[in-house]
Amino acid sequence: MQSPQPIAVPAYHRRMRLLEALASAFINTFGITQPTDKTRRLVAWFILGMLALVVVALAAVGTLLLHIIKT
């Protein structure tokens, strides 16, 4: 009797687990009512968007500061 083959999880889903873990940490930290799975995924994407905006803002400020220092 053969053992069942493990199911390959696409890289997309592994990354989503990280995003959903961040969303869960955010939800649990602030005591927000537990959302449905669909809403949890939406929150994960929202948090990713906010993190991306922070990174872009930090890069812009860093570039501006380097430009000011060099002149």
N, C-alpha and C positions, 0 to 999 in steps of 0.2 A: 504494500500500500504506500503510495507516494504522499508526502506531506504537501499541503497546498503551497503554491508559490506566493511569496510576499508581493503585495501590490505596490508598484512603483508610484511614489508620490511626486508629482511634478514640482519643479522648483518654485513655481508660482504659489503653490499651496504652503510650502515651507515658509516663504516670506510672509504670507498672509497670517500664519500662526504667530509670527513675531508682532505684526501689526495688531492682531486681535488680542495678544497678551498685553500690549501697551494700552489698548482701549480698555481692557478689563482692569488693569492697574489704575487707570484714570477714573473709571467708574467706581471702583471700590474705594479709592482714596477719598473721593468727594461724597461718598454715600448716596450716589445716584441710584434710582430704582433700576434693577437689572432689565436690560432691554431684550427684545427678541433677537434671534440670530441675524435676521436681515438688518435690523437697526444697529446691531453690534458691528457688522461689516461696514455699514455706512459711517459709523463713528470712527472706525479704524482708518478709513480713507480720509476722513476729515482731519484726524490727528496727523496723518502722513502729510497732508497738504499744509497744515500749520507748521510742522517741522521743516518742510521744504522752504516755506516762506522765511522762517527764522534763519536758515542756512544762507539763503539768498541775501537777506538783509545784513547778516554778519559779513558776508563777502563784499557787499557794496560798501559798507562802512570801512572795512579793512582797506579796500582799494582806495577809497577817498582819503583815508588817513595817510596811506603810503604816498599818494600823490601830493598831499599837503606837505609832508615831511621832506620830500625830494625837491620841492620848489623853494 
